[in-house]
Amino acid sequence: MSLRAIAWDIDGTLVDSEPLHHRALVAVCAGYGLEIDPQDQSFVGMHIGHVWDRLRPRFPQTVDERQWHQRIRTYYAEHSGSLVPIPGAVETVRLLAEAGIAQICVSNSEREVVDVNLRSLGLAELLVGSISLDDVPAGKPDPAPYQMAAKALKLPPQDVLAVEDSVTGMRSALAAGMKVALFGGDASGDPPHAHFHPVSLSEIPQFLKPRA
């Protein structure tokens, strides 16, 4: 198996962003008079569009989805100082960069959120680039995000290792033809099989070989 590049998921894989995503949702909804229990974890990991679909019947008719969504992104950006990297994330990305391994980030979040996350990590200059939900016709689990990542890396998908923390992301990467390392996330139900199951991000480099 010859793996020559990494395609990183971001939320939950490189940065512990879920607590801030949830606080943003709770705070913005409260501004519209809709109280969400801060301890309610049912929205964790849910795509923002699905969150809107679920909450829409509880909002006044005058609430605009785009404005609501923008306020959530703004809150997230304004409070991004609370973001912390997943243990080993920064060190592993830097180690791979020093070894000559090409890396790209592939996220189901919008460009604004992706850029905030990458700034918080301080790793953008080590990446070939990043793919956001705004860059593709369909997000994960559609293969489009990882297909675009392979093109940006100028490599066939089978030479790229996707590192994911969710079954949704894993399905996307597998459908694009990549190998997958499933790190940490929820593999409940009957998910497809990942090629690797690292316990720590520090294990990732052993799955690749440096370029000659």
PyMOL commands that set and color helices and strands:
alter all, ss='L'
color gray80, all
select helices_A, chain A and resi 18-31+48-58+65-78+80-82+89-98+111-121+124-126+133-135+144-153+157-159+167-176+201-207
alter helices_A, ss='H'
color red, helices_A
select strands_A, chain A and resi 5-8+102-106+129-131+160-166+179-186
alter strands_A, ss='S'
color yellow, strands_A
deselect
rebuild
show_as cartoon
